Amino acid sequence: MDLMTLSTKSNKTPLHKWQFEALGTSWSVETPGRLSSDVREVIITRLQAYDKTYSRFRDDSLVWQLRSPGEYEFPEDLAPLLRLYEKLHTLTGGHMTPLIGRLLEEAGYDASYSFRKTEFSEVPEFGALNWDGDRMLRPRQPIVLDVGAAGKGQLVDILAAILENNNVEEYTIDASGDIKHRGSMTTIGLEHPADVTKIVGTAKLQNQSLCASAINRRIWGNMHHMFNPRTKTPTNTMLATWVVADSTMLADALATALFFVSPEVLQDEFDFKYVSISMMGAIDVSPDFEGELFI
């Protein structure tokens, strides 16, 4: 999902910052030296390929084709993505699901951004994907797959691998709040969910990822994009979450999962640190979180 923008401040001033637009949002890659045109081209090509595979907003994407039952072969990145979703679907009692897409469209968050609500249908169970555990999906009913809660994080990890394969040993990738860092300690400002001109604190980050999720970024009428598939209504418990983990895909996914379950439910399965703010303003911070809060 579209996450809160986070400001970064490194202890070592980067020599180059490449900024660009992709997948409907802003990206930046900070590196000690300027990336070659060949590496940039590889990155942009990979971004475009991922978007054409997983975007539910493009009628030429592979995900769009799932609206017709059949047999579909995906790239190898499908398996780790759906394994994580399957585990979180179980841990959250079905509340976190990649099958939320049709409900979001019916709420108005569709390809044309109509923001007009229609009648809600039932959200299919995870098994409706008829996934073989690897690259094949064989849905027997129309499916609107939405991997936004983990997909952008996965793509950040993919871009990091491209950098490392090209001998870039220090970097900070920021995909509008999905951040992956490698190198000297950096400080991240945590955006205030009620006032984007302020921060509620900072996080220290080194060789890890930080992702955030909040209800203030996609709002229309009395709706926001964090939907409860069971009640068919926007969630009403959490205002914002931040998660630090070793992979961006995991941090991205857990930042959403924390809207549905307590951290304790997730900590039995995953290694992460977190900060959360409830709708009532209550703040919860993991004991090992490295940073400072101002509220």
Backbone as CSV, one residue per row, in Angstrom:
resi,resn,N_x,N_y,N_z,CA_x,CA_y,CA_z,C_x,C_y,C_z
1,MET,0.828,-1.176,0.000,0.000,0.000,0.000,0.873,1.240,0.000
2,ASP,0.256,2.356,-0.400,1.000,3.595,-0.401,1.260,3.995,1.040
3,LEU,2.513,4.183,1.389,2.899,4.379,2.772,3.245,5.821,3.063
4,MET,3.458,6.073,4.331,3.826,7.401,4.765,5.218,7.766,4.262
5,THR,5.382,8.978,3.780,6.690,9.441,3.362,7.568,9.637,4.579
6,LEU,8.780,9.138,4.501,9.720,9.258,5.600,10.921,10.058,5.136
7,SER,11.379,10.993,5.953,12.558,11.772,5.596,13.803,11.067,6.092
8,THR,14.893,11.158,5.332,16.131,10.503,5.710,17.232,11.515,5.932
9,LYS,18.093,11.200,6.865,19.252,12.038,7.124,20.419,11.130,7.473
10,SER,21.394,11.063,6.591,22.513,10.160,6.780,23.651,10.847,7.516
11,ASN,24.394,10.051,8.287,25.574,10.586,8.948,26.680,10.893,7.944
12,LYS,26.623,10.275,6.767,27.588,10.545,5.721,26.841,11.112,4.518
13,THR,27.183,12.307,4.096,26.480,12.940,2.991,26.679,12.134,1.708
14,PRO,25.594,11.700,1.068,25.753,10.920,-0.159,26.286,11.793,-1.285
15,LEU,27.041,11.185,-2.164,27.603,11.931,-3.277,26.626,12.042,-4.434
16,HIS,25.649,11.151,-4.443,24.695,11.207,-5.543,23.330,10.701,-5.093
17,LYS,22.285,11.387,-5.532,20.911,10.974,-5.250,20.135,10.971,-6.554
18,TRP,19.693,9.796,-6.960,18.915,9.635,-8.190,17.438,9.573,-7.815
19,GLN,16.636,10.500,-8.339,15.209,10.561,-8.057,14.426,10.352,-9.346
20,PHE,13.331,9.587,-9.245,12.519,9.310,-10.421,11.126,8.879,-9.983
21,GLU,10.211,8.852,-10.933,8.847,8.402,-10.686,8.659,7.011,-11.286
22,ALA,8.015,6.133,-10.546,7.726,4.784,-11.039,6.594,4.187,-10.223
23,LEU,5.757,3.391,-10.875,4.634,2.718,-10.224,3.725,3.704,-9.491
24,GLY,3.582,4.897,-10.050,2.680,5.882,-9.492,3.166,6.572,-8.233
25,THR,4.469,6.471,-7.951,4.988,7.124,-6.754,6.434,7.543,-6.986
26,SER,7.003,8.258,-6.025,8.364,8.764,-6.174,9.372,7.812,-5.530
27,TRP,10.524,7.671,-6.170,11.616,6.815,-5.713,12.895,7.636,-5.638
28,SER,13.790,7.231,-4.766,15.136,7.796,-4.770,16.128,6.699,-4.410
29,VAL,17.312,6.792,-5.007,18.402,5.873,-4.713,19.636,6.717,-4.409
30,GLU,20.114,6.630,-3.165,21.302,7.365,-2.757,22.497,6.417,-2.763
31,THR,23.562,6.824,-3.438,24.773,6.006,-3.526,26.001,6.916,-3.433
32,PRO,27.156,6.366,-3.038,28.362,7.190,-2.943,28.766,7.814,-4.273
33,GLY,28.530,7.127,-5.371,28.857,7.654,-6.690,27.673,7.538,-7.622
34,ARG,27.747,8.222,-8.740,26.666,8.205,-9.715,26.525,6.818,-10.327
35,LEU,25.319,6.312,-10.389,25.078,5.019,-11.023,25.257,5.137,-12.529
36,SER,25.811,4.115,-13.133,26.003,4.132,-14.580,24.651,4.082,-15.284
37,SER,24.629,4.514,-16.518,23.392,4.485,-17.297,22.910,3.053,-17.493
38,ASP,23.841,2.104,-17.559,23.450,0.699,-17.724,22.714,0.187,-16.491
39,VAL,23.211,0.519,-15.289,22.560,0.082,-14.060,21.197,0.749,-13.928
40,ARG,21.127,2.019,-14.258,19.838,2.722,-14.215,18.827,2.067,-15.153
41,GLU,19.278,1.708,-16.323,18.373,1.079,-17.280,17.880,-0.266,-16.777
42,VAL,18.755,-1.033,-16.152,18.351,-2.321,-15.582,17.284,-2.109,-14.507
43,ILE,17.485,-1.096,-13.660,16.534,-0.808,-12.584,15.177,-0.400,-13.145
44,ILE,15.162,0.521,-14.089,13.897,0.986,-14.659,13.182,-0.151,-15.379
45,THR,13.938,-0.959,-16.116,13.340,-2.102,-16.824,12.722,-3.086,-15.838
46,ARG,13.397,-3.315,-14.706,12.875,-4.254,-13.692,11.622,-3.684,-13.036
47,LEU,11.614,-2.393,-12.766,10.423,-1.758,-12.208,9.231,-1.916,-13.143
48,GLN,9.459,-1.672,-14.414,8.377,-1.765,-15.396,7.866,-3.196,-15.527
49,ALA,8.782,-4.152,-15.473,8.366,-5.558,-15.579,7.529,-5.973,-14.383
50,TYR,7.919,-5.530,-13.204,7.161,-5.869,-11.994,5.766,-5.258,-12.061
51,ASP,5.694,-4.011,-12.494,4.413,-3.325,-12.596,3.508,-4.028,-13.596
52,LYS,4.061,-4.450,-14.729,3.240,-5.107,-15.740,2.796,-6.493,-15.296
53,THR,3.470,-7.042,-14.305,3.060,-8.335,-13.761,1.994,-8.173,-12.682
54,TYR,2.228,-7.268,-11.714,1.436,-7.265,-10.485,0.441,-6.111,-10.323
55,SER,0.431,-5.149,-11.217,-0.469,-4.013,-11.037,-1.924,-4.397,-11.310
56,ARG,-2.804,-4.109,-10.358,-4.235,-4.345,-10.593,-4.880,-3.141,-11.284
57,PHE,-4.084,-2.101,-11.552,-4.605,-0.898,-12.197,-4.359,-0.906,-13.713
58,ARG,-3.583,-1.884,-14.196,-3.264,-1.957,-15.621,-4.019,-3.101,-16.270
59,ASP,-4.754,-2.803,-17.338,-5.508,-3.868,-17.995,-4.628,-4.743,-18.885
60,ASP,-3.325,-4.429,-18.968,-2.405,-5.292,-19.704,-1.502,-6.099,-18.773
61,SER,-1.790,-6.069,-17.469,-0.943,-6.792,-16.510,-1.369,-8.252,-16.403
62,LEU,-0.455,-9.071,-15.896,-0.771,-10.479,-15.664,-1.822,-10.609,-14.572
63,VAL,-1.727,-9.792,-13.538,-2.719,-9.824,-12.456,-4.117,-9.511,-12.984
64,TRP,-4.217,-8.605,-13.934,-5.529,-8.255,-14.490,-6.184,-9.487,-15.128
65,GLN,-5.378,-10.357,-15.715,-5.923,-11.533,-16.393,-6.586,-12.501,-15.421
66,LEU,-6.236,-12.412,-14.133,-6.837,-13.312,-13.143,-8.332,-13.072,-12.966
67,ARG,-8.834,-11.997,-13.549,-10.278,-11.744,-13.507,-11.029,-12.778,-14.335
68,SER,-10.292,-13.530,-15.140,-10.875,-14.647,-15.896,-10.256,-15.941,-15.373
69,PRO,-11.054,-16.882,-14.897,-10.503,-18.154,-14.405,-9.650,-18.817,-15.475
70,GLY,-8.597,-19.496,-15.033,-7.705,-20.145,-15.976,-6.418,-20.570,-15.304
71,GLU,-5.359,-20.700,-16.084,-4.057,-21.107,-15.579,-3.043,-20.040,-15.955
72,TYR,-2.295,-19.538,-14.941,-1.383,-18.422,-15.166,-0.034,-18.701,-14.508
73,GLU,1.028,-18.527,-15.287,2.378,-18.710,-14.769,3.004,-17.351,-14.492
74,PHE,3.478,-17.169,-13.263,4.075,-15.920,-12.829,5.592,-16.054,-12.760
75,PRO,6.298,-14.928,-12.631,7.748,-14.990,-12.405,8.059,-15.647,-11.062
76,GLU,9.329,-15.960,-10.845,9.734,-16.679,-9.640,9.538,-15.855,-8.365
77,ASP,9.364,-14.534,-8.478,9.161,-13.731,-7.273,7.773,-13.921,-6.666
78,LEU,6.874,-14.622,-7.359,5.545,-14.877,-6.797,5.627,-15.729,-5.543
79,ALA,6.485,-16.761,-5.554,6.511,-17.735,-4.461,6.830,-17.103,-3.112
80,PRO,7.923,-16.335,-2.946,8.170,-15.734,-1.631,7.104,-14.727,-1.231
81,LEU,6.536,-14.041,-2.211,5.484,-13.069,-1.918,4.243,-13.752,-1.356
82,LEU,3.781,-14.803,-2.013,2.565,-15.482,-1.554,2.805,-16.332,-0.314
83,ARG,4.023,-16.833,-0.129,4.314,-17.559,1.116,4.135,-16.635,2.313
84,LEU,4.630,-15.402,2.187,4.490,-14.436,3.272,3.021,-14.076,3.476
85,TYR,2.306,-13.822,2.406,0.880,-13.516,2.519,0.109,-14.673,3.160
86,GLU,0.428,-15.892,2.770,-0.282,-17.052,3.309,-0.074,-17.165,4.815
87,LYS,1.154,-16.941,5.254,1.438,-17.012,6.686,0.711,-15.900,7.442
88,LEU,0.740,-14.685,6.886,0.071,-13.566,7.557,-1.448,-13.691,7.477
89,HIS,-1.950,-14.291,6.420,-3.391,-14.559,6.329,-3.819,-15.450,7.485
90,THR,-3.011,-16.442,7.802,-3.314,-17.351,8.907,-3.187,-16.630,10.248
91,LEU,-2.090,-15.908,10.456,-1.834,-15.242,11.738,-2.858,-14.159,12.047
92,THR,-3.395,-13.523,11.015,-4.366,-12.446,11.236,-5.807,-12.930,11.117
93,GLY,-5.992,-14.228,11.078,-7.350,-14.760,10.978,-8.048,-14.364,9.695
94,GLY,-7.278,-14.235,8.614,-7.853,-13.901,7.318,-8.003,-12.422,7.057
95,HIS,-7.622,-11.580,8.007,-7.802,-10.144,7.826,-6.807,-9.529,6.842
96,MET,-5.609,-10.096,6.782,-4.648,-9.624,5.783,-4.645,-10.611,4.636
97,THR,-5.031,-10.132,3.463,-5.206,-11.025,2.328,-4.878,-10.316,1.019
98,PRO,-4.233,-11.003,0.066,-4.004,-10.411,-1.243,-5.248,-10.430,-2.119
99,LEU,-6.351,-10.978,-1.586,-7.598,-11.042,-2.344,-8.549,-9.900,-1.987
100,ILE,-7.993,-8.833,-1.428,-8.772,-7.669,-1.023,-9.080,-6.752,-2.207
101,GLY,-8.489,-7.038,-3.369,-8.562,-6.129,-4.506,-9.958,-5.753,-4.949
102,ARG,-10.840,-6.747,-5.083,-12.191,-6.425,-5.558,-12.929,-5.547,-4.554
103,LEU,-12.751,-5.799,-3.272,-13.402,-4.983,-2.262,-12.910,-3.537,-2.341
104,LEU,-11.618,-3.353,-2.558,-11.077,-1.998,-2.700,-11.658,-1.312,-3.934
105,GLU,-11.800,-2.059,-5.015,-12.399,-1.483,-6.218,-13.854,-1.096,-5.970
106,GLU,-14.578,-1.961,-5.285,-15.989,-1.667,-5.003,-16.138,-0.499,-4.046
107,ALA,-15.089,-0.243,-3.243,-15.108,0.919,-2.348,-14.760,2.204,-3.093
108,GLY,-14.291,2.070,-4.337,-13.958,3.242,-5.143,-12.492,3.403,-5.460
109,TYR,-11.644,2.548,-4.857,-10.202,2.611,-5.108,-9.896,1.681,-6.274
110,ASP,-10.298,2.130,-7.474,-10.207,1.295,-8.663,-9.202,1.873,-9.655
111,ALA,-9.136,1.275,-10.833,-8.137,1.673,-11.828,-8.317,3.115,-12.285
112,SER,-9.548,3.601,-12.285,-9.806,4.978,-12.704,-9.876,5.947,-11.531
113,TYR,-9.626,5.429,-10.318,-9.717,6.238,-9.093,-11.061,6.981,-9.038
114,SER,-12.128,6.229,-9.260,-13.463,6.837,-9.278,-13.892,7.305,-7.895
115,PHE,-13.429,6.593,-6.845,-13.795,6.882,-5.460,-15.312,6.927,-5.291
116,ARG,-15.981,6.030,-6.023,-17.433,5.881,-5.906,-17.734,4.472,-5.416
117,LYS,-18.413,4.373,-4.300,-18.718,3.083,-3.685,-19.837,2.373,-4.438
118,THR,-19.669,1.054,-4.608,-20.723,0.215,-5.160,-21.024,-0.884,-4.139
119,GLU,-21.890,-1.795,-4.500,-22.251,-2.870,-3.577,-21.059,-3.791,-3.346
120,PHE,-20.808,-4.142,-2.076,-19.667,-4.979,-1.735,-19.986,-6.456,-1.930
121,SER,-18.996,-7.182,-2.443,-19.109,-8.632,-2.563,-18.243,-9.293,-1.497
122,GLU,-18.360,-10.592,-1.365,-17.568,-11.316,-0.380,-16.110,-11.423,-0.839
123,VAL,-15.201,-11.320,0.107,-13.787,-11.480,-0.207,-13.465,-12.974,-0.241
124,PRO,-12.914,-13.480,-1.330,-12.614,-14.920,-1.410,-11.587,-15.338,-0.368
125,GLU,-11.620,-16.592,0.005,-10.607,-17.132,0.885,-9.300,-17.326,0.114
126,PHE,-8.190,-17.452,0.826,-6.880,-17.551,0.196,-6.824,-18.711,-0.802
127,GLY,-7.492,-19.789,-0.477,-7.468,-20.961,-1.340,-8.044,-20.733,-2.724
128,ALA,-8.801,-19.638,-2.897,-9.393,-19.349,-4.204,-8.329,-19.095,-5.264
129,LEU,-7.107,-18.772,-4.838,-6.020,-18.587,-5.792,-5.635,-19.895,-6.477
130,ASN,-5.887,-21.006,-5.796,-5.488,-22.324,-6.305,-4.016,-22.291,-6.716
131,TRP,-3.206,-21.879,-5.765,-1.771,-21.693,-5.969,-1.039,-23.010,-5.771
132,ASP,-0.063,-23.299,-6.627,0.666,-24.561,-6.535,1.860,-24.488,-5.583
133,GLY,2.043,-23.352,-4.896,3.160,-23.190,-3.978,4.411,-22.663,-4.645
134,ASP,4.334,-22.462,-5.958,5.492,-21.963,-6.690,5.072,-20.809,-7.597
135,ARG,4.955,-21.051,-8.902,4.727,-19.959,-9.851,3.359,-19.987,-10.515
136,MET,2.552,-21.023,-10.252,1.302,-21.188,-10.984,0.090,-20.821,-10.127
137,LEU,-0.807,-20.056,-10.738,-2.116,-19.784,-10.150,-3.161,-20.321,-11.117
138,ARG,-4.152,-21.053,-10.554,-5.213,-21.624,-11.376,-6.578,-21.284,-10.764
139,PRO,-6.910,-19.997,-10.687,-8.183,-19.621,-10.049,-9.378,-20.160,-10.825
140,ARG,-10.373,-20.609,-10.069,-11.590,-21.140,-10.692,-12.717,-20.108,-10.657
141,GLN,-12.417,-18.921,-10.138,-13.375,-17.827,-10.106,-12.608,-16.537,-10.372
142,PRO,-13.292,-15.470,-10.775,-12.603,-14.205,-11.024,-11.908,-13.706,-9.752
143,ILE,-10.650,-13.306,-9.893,-9.838,-12.862,-8.776,-9.274,-11.473,-9.077
144,VAL,-9.326,-10.573,-8.093,-8.636,-9.284,-8.204,-7.536,-9.292,-7.151
145,LEU,-6.346,-9.651,-7.585,-5.205,-9.770,-6.684,-4.631,-8.393,-6.386
146,ASP,-4.369,-8.131,-5.115,-3.738,-6.867,-4.699,-2.604,-7.204,-3.739
147,VAL,-1.364,-7.026,-4.206,-0.192,-7.343,-3.379,0.456,-6.070,-2.842
148,GLY,-0.316,-4.997,-2.769,0.239,-3.707,-2.365,0.806,-3.670,-0.959
149,ALA,0.376,-4.565,-0.084,0.862,-4.542,1.292,2.266,-5.113,1.436
150,ALA,2.780,-5.751,0.391,4.128,-6.319,0.462,4.901,-6.175,-0.839
151,GLY,4.201,-5.927,-1.938,4.829,-5.920,-3.244,5.872,-4.839,-3.442
152,LYS,5.564,-3.613,-3.006,6.552,-2.539,-3.181,7.788,-2.823,-2.353
153,GLY,7.587,-3.382,-1.168,8.727,-3.766,-0.349,9.574,-4.825,-1.035
154,GLN,8.921,-5.810,-1.644,9.660,-6.833,-2.375,10.449,-6.209,-3.513
155,LEU,9.849,-5.255,-4.206,10.532,-4.624,-5.327,11.744,-3.825,-4.859
156,VAL,11.656,-3.192,-3.702,12.825,-2.507,-3.137,13.957,-3.507,-2.908
157,ASP,13.634,-4.668,-2.364,14.646,-5.707,-2.152,15.256,-6.163,-3.479
158,ILE,14.433,-6.256,-4.506,14.921,-6.662,-5.826,15.901,-5.618,-6.369
159,LEU,15.564,-4.339,-6.214,16.464,-3.281,-6.688,17.762,-3.271,-5.882
160,ALA,17.670,-3.546,-4.593,18.883,-3.625,-3.769,19.801,-4.730,-4.273
161,ALA,19.229,-5.850,-4.663,20.035,-6.951,-5.196,20.713,-6.544,-6.500
162,ILE,20.022,-5.762,-7.321,20.633,-5.271,-8.561,21.841,-4.393,-8.246
163,LEU,21.687,-3.501,-7.260,22.807,-2.640,-6.877,23.988,-3.474,-6.394
164,GLU,23.728,-4.423,-5.521,24.806,-5.230,-4.956,25.469,-6.104,-6.022
165,ASN,24.691,-6.590,-6.977,25.258,-7.378,-8.072,26.136,-6.532,-8.980
166,ASN,25.969,-5.211,-8.888,26.795,-4.287,-9.664,27.815,-3.575,-8.775
167,ASN,28.151,-4.244,-7.675,29.239,-3.789,-6.785,28.960,-2.447,-6.109
168,VAL,27.691,-2.136,-5.887,27.334,-0.958,-5.093,27.148,-1.438,-3.653
169,GLU,28.084,-1.080,-2.791,28.100,-1.631,-1.438,27.415,-0.735,-0.407
170,GLU,27.141,0.514,-0.744,26.439,1.427,0.155,25.303,2.083,-0.617
171,TYR,24.124,2.125,-0.006,22.984,2.741,-0.683,21.838,2.950,0.310
172,THR,20.930,3.829,-0.069,19.628,3.943,0.585,18.589,4.045,-0.520
173,ILE,17.689,3.090,-0.565,16.568,3.114,-1.505,15.338,3.565,-0.737
174,ASP,14.642,4.564,-1.251,13.422,5.066,-0.616,12.306,5.083,-1.645
175,ALA,11.368,4.165,-1.508,10.211,4.097,-2.397,9.008,4.685,-1.675
176,SER,9.025,6.004,-1.536,7.937,6.725,-0.849,7.623,6.137,0.514
177,GLY,8.668,5.868,1.290,8.461,5.389,2.649,8.862,3.954,2.888
178,ASP,9.045,3.182,1.818,9.615,1.840,1.952,11.113,1.988,1.754
179,ILE,11.880,1.856,2.826,13.294,2.214,2.803,14.168,0.998,3.089
180,LYS,15.194,0.837,2.264,16.215,-0.184,2.504,17.566,0.509,2.525
181,HIS,18.369,0.167,3.548,19.639,0.858,3.751,20.784,-0.126,3.876
182,ARG,21.924,0.263,3.325,23.158,-0.482,3.544,24.304,0.522,3.638
183,GLY,25.072,0.431,4.721,26.199,1.339,4.907,26.238,1.910,6.299
184,SER,26.750,3.127,6.433,26.861,3.790,7.729,25.480,4.061,8.321
185,MET,25.424,4.179,9.642,24.164,4.443,10.334,23.471,5.669,9.746
186,THR,22.160,5.563,9.543,21.375,6.687,9.054,20.199,6.917,9.990
187,THR,19.688,8.139,10.020,18.551,8.487,10.877,17.346,8.795,10.004
188,ILE,16.213,8.187,10.326,14.983,8.330,9.550,13.952,9.094,10.372
189,GLY,13.378,10.122,9.780,12.304,10.849,10.448,10.965,10.162,10.226
190,LEU,10.212,9.951,11.294,8.911,9.280,11.213,7.818,10.327,11.062
191,GLU,7.210,10.369,9.901,6.226,11.408,9.594,5.016,11.364,10.523
192,HIS,4.591,12.524,10.977,3.405,12.633,11.832,2.168,12.298,11.002
193,PRO,1.362,11.309,11.404,0.213,10.901,10.588,-0.886,11.951,10.492
194,ALA,-0.878,12.932,11.401,-1.901,13.980,11.364,-1.382,15.283,10.786
195,ASP,-0.064,15.387,10.575,0.529,16.616,10.063,1.818,16.249,9.330
196,VAL,1.754,16.216,7.997,2.887,15.737,7.208,4.080,16.687,7.252
197,THR,3.921,17.867,7.845,5.045,18.798,7.974,5.865,18.524,9.227
198,LYS,5.416,17.574,10.039,6.096,17.282,11.297,6.495,15.811,11.353
199,ILE,7.381,15.494,12.304,7.715,14.102,12.567,7.398,13.791,14.023
200,VAL,7.101,12.534,14.288,6.774,12.113,15.652,7.982,11.503,16.345
201,GLY,9.057,11.328,15.585,10.253,10.749,16.164,11.246,10.380,15.086
202,THR,12.263,9.664,15.467,13.286,9.213,14.526,13.619,7.746,14.783
203,ALA,14.136,7.106,13.759,14.609,5.731,13.876,16.033,5.664,13.347
204,LYS,16.870,4.928,14.036,18.227,4.703,13.559,18.234,3.413,12.748
205,LEU,18.840,3.488,11.571,18.777,2.371,10.652,20.159,2.088,10.074
206,GLN,20.526,0.814,10.106,21.788,0.393,9.500,21.641,-1.027,8.976
207,ASN,21.809,-1.172,7.674,21.764,-2.479,7.019,20.441,-3.210,7.265
208,GLN,19.354,-2.448,7.330,18.020,-3.012,7.488,17.021,-2.201,6.676
209,SER,15.748,-2.549,6.830,14.672,-1.865,6.117,13.683,-1.283,7.106
210,LEU,13.066,-0.186,6.715,12.030,0.470,7.514,10.856,0.783,6.612
211,CYS,9.669,0.357,7.016,8.450,0.647,6.270,7.384,1.166,7.220
212,ALA,6.478,1.937,6.660,5.396,2.501,7.457,4.072,2.313,6.750
213,SER,3.006,2.325,7.521,1.668,2.286,6.956,0.774,3.194,7.780
214,ALA,-0.135,3.889,7.106,-1.018,4.821,7.809,-2.296,5.019,7.018
215,ILE,-3.312,5.525,7.676,-4.605,5.696,7.018,-4.754,7.076,6.402
216,ASN,-3.733,7.936,6.493,-3.890,9.320,6.061,-3.518,9.564,4.609
217,ARG,-3.030,8.548,3.897,-2.520,8.781,2.550,-3.557,8.568,1.454
218,ARG,-4.467,7.643,1.628,-5.513,7.398,0.629,-6.859,7.495,1.331
219,ILE,-7.447,8.686,1.285,-8.716,8.932,1.964,-9.712,9.502,0.964
220,TRP,-10.943,8.979,0.946,-12.008,9.550,0.131,-13.325,9.350,0.875
221,GLY,-14.102,10.414,0.999,-15.339,10.347,1.780,-15.032,9.877,3.187
222,ASN,-15.734,8.821,3.614,-15.458,8.237,4.931,-14.640,6.953,4.801
223,MET,-13.927,6.835,3.679,-13.142,5.633,3.392,-11.644,5.930,3.480
224,HIS,-10.875,4.863,3.773,-9.440,4.889,3.548,-9.038,3.496,3.074
225,HIS,-7.784,3.336,2.621,-7.411,2.129,1.896,-7.119,0.914,2.772
226,MET,-7.084,1.084,4.110,-6.833,-0.055,4.984,-8.169,-0.709,5.348
227,PHE,-8.558,-1.733,4.577,-9.878,-2.339,4.728,-9.817,-3.640,5.513
228,ASN,-10.853,-3.843,6.323,-11.065,-5.103,7.013,-11.949,-5.975,6.117
229,PRO,-11.424,-7.079,5.598,-12.215,-7.894,4.665,-13.387,-8.603,5.322
230,ARG,-13.349,-8.753,6.633,-14.436,-9.431,7.338,-15.641,-8.506,7.520
231,THR,-15.385,-7.269,7.945,-16.477,-6.319,8.183,-16.810,-5.505,6.938
232,LYS,-15.922,-5.547,5.937,-16.062,-4.765,4.702,-16.111,-3.269,4.996
233,THR,-15.340,-2.864,5.963,-15.237,-1.456,6.334,-13.760,-1.112,6.549
234,PRO,-13.407,0.174,6.457,-12.036,0.565,6.776,-11.711,0.252,8.232
235,THR,-10.457,-0.090,8.505,-10.053,-0.380,9.880,-10.210,0.863,10.741
236,ASN,-10.455,0.660,12.018,-10.702,1.794,12.914,-9.918,1.693,14.219
237,THR,-8.846,0.921,14.227,-8.083,0.753,15.466,-6.735,1.460,15.435
238,MET,-6.029,1.403,14.292,-4.688,1.960,14.211,-4.649,3.191,13.321
239,LEU,-3.771,4.117,13.691,-3.549,5.313,12.888,-2.305,5.159,12.023
240,ALA,-1.234,4.625,12.607,0.016,4.475,11.855,0.898,3.416,12.509
241,THR,1.714,2.782,11.673,2.680,1.796,12.173,3.996,1.975,11.427
242,TRP,5.102,1.634,12.102,6.428,1.608,11.493,7.084,0.289,11.887
243,VAL,7.752,-0.346,10.955,8.401,-1.629,11.220,9.819,-1.627,10.651
244,VAL,10.757,-2.118,11.454,12.142,-2.327,11.017,12.380,-3.829,10.962
245,ALA,12.896,-4.302,9.823,13.186,-5.726,9.645,14.341,-5.875,8.669
246,ASP,14.824,-7.096,8.531,15.960,-7.325,7.644,15.599,-7.187,6.177
247,SER,14.363,-7.510,5.806,13.939,-7.361,4.407,12.830,-6.317,4.317
248,THR,12.802,-5.617,3.193,11.776,-4.585,2.999,10.418,-5.222,2.781
249,MET,10.373,-6.365,2.093,9.103,-7.047,1.895,8.471,-7.407,3.231
250,LEU,9.269,-7.907,4.161,8.739,-8.281,5.465,8.301,-7.045,6.248
251,ALA,9.134,-6.007,6.262,8.771,-4.784,6.986,7.487,-4.179,6.423
252,ASP,7.363,-4.173,5.113,6.182,-3.646,4.442,4.934,-4.412,4.858
253,ALA,5.027,-5.734,4.805,3.872,-6.574,5.129,3.481,-6.467,6.599
254,LEU,4.464,-6.454,7.490,4.153,-6.394,8.924,3.562,-5.045,9.314
255,ALA,3.960,-3.987,8.634,3.377,-2.674,8.924,1.874,-2.685,8.684
256,THR,1.422,-3.475,7.711,-0.018,-3.642,7.490,-0.625,-4.629,8.475
257,ALA,0.058,-5.734,8.722,-0.472,-6.759,9.624,-0.752,-6.201,11.013
258,LEU,0.037,-5.209,11.443,-0.151,-4.623,12.773,-1.459,-3.844,12.893
259,PHE,-2.131,-3.610,11.782,-3.457,-2.988,11.837,-4.523,-3.999,12.258
260,PHE,-4.167,-5.291,12.254,-5.161,-6.327,12.508,-4.874,-7.184,13.734
261,VAL,-3.603,-7.298,14.113,-3.259,-8.136,15.268,-2.194,-7.442,16.103
262,SER,-2.041,-7.896,17.334,-1.030,-7.332,18.222,0.359,-7.761,17.789
263,PRO,1.385,-7.005,18.142,2.757,-7.391,17.793,3.128,-8.769,18.327
264,GLU,2.600,-9.137,19.487,2.949,-10.421,20.091,2.572,-11.594,19.181
265,VAL,1.472,-11.469,18.452,1.047,-12.534,17.542,2.078,-12.748,16.447
266,LEU,2.682,-11.654,16.000,3.633,-11.710,14.893,5.050,-12.029,15.345
267,GLN,5.394,-11.655,16.569,6.770,-11.824,17.039,7.145,-13.279,17.274
268,ASP,6.171,-14.147,17.386,6.485,-15.575,17.493,7.008,-16.140,16.175
269,GLU,6.700,-15.438,15.075,7.066,-15.933,13.748,8.139,-15.093,13.059
270,PHE,8.236,-13.807,13.415,9.116,-12.902,12.686,9.979,-12.088,13.639
271,ASP,11.152,-11.694,13.157,12.069,-10.851,13.908,11.933,-9.420,13.385
272,PHE,11.428,-8.505,14.210,11.225,-7.124,13.770,11.103,-6.198,14.977
273,LYS,11.227,-4.903,14.715,11.004,-3.861,15.711,9.885,-2.967,15.188
274,TYR,9.206,-2.278,16.071,8.036,-1.526,15.615,7.730,-0.320,16.500
275,VAL,6.975,0.597,15.923,6.292,1.683,16.637,4.885,1.742,16.069
276,SER,3.889,1.922,16.913,2.521,2.058,16.416,1.784,3.136,17.200
277,ILE,0.830,3.767,16.520,-0.035,4.771,17.138,-1.472,4.365,16.855
278,SER,-2.261,4.198,17.901,-3.654,3.806,17.729,-4.506,5.022,17.383
279,MET,-5.744,4.748,16.975,-6.677,5.836,16.660,-6.953,6.706,17.876
280,MET,-6.769,6.155,19.075,-6.979,6.910,20.301,-5.709,7.637,20.753
281,GLY,-4.641,7.475,19.977,-3.399,8.171,20.309,-2.441,7.385,21.170
282,ALA,-2.779,6.139,21.513,-1.882,5.317,22.333,-0.671,4.901,21.509
283,ILE,0.509,5.007,22.106,1.755,4.669,21.421,2.324,3.376,21.982
284,ASP,2.712,2.472,21.093,3.333,1.216,21.488,4.680,1.117,20.774
285,VAL,5.716,0.794,21.523,7.065,0.723,20.968,7.723,-0.565,21.436
286,SER,8.364,-1.275,20.523,9.068,-2.485,20.932,10.289,-2.109,21.760
287,PRO,10.622,-2.905,22.758,11.727,-2.572,23.663,13.061,-2.375,22.960
288,ASP,13.256,-3.066,21.843,14.537,-2.993,21.145,14.545,-1.980,20.006
289,PHE,13.504,-1.154,19.910,13.465,-0.147,18.853,14.568,0.881,19.064
290,GLU,15.356,1.147,18.033,16.445,2.095,18.117,16.031,3.425,17.519
291,GLY,15.804,4.404,18.362,15.378,5.709,17.882,14.839,6.544,19.039
292,GLU,14.120,7.580,18.680,13.597,8.517,19.676,12.216,8.974,19.255
293,LEU,11.269,9.032,20.220,9.937,9.539,19.945,9.754,10.892,20.628
294,PHE,9.023,11.777,19.952,8.807,13.138,20.464,7.415,13.329,21.031
295,ILE,6.599,12.290,21.045,5.216,12.427,21.519,4.955,11.404,22.625
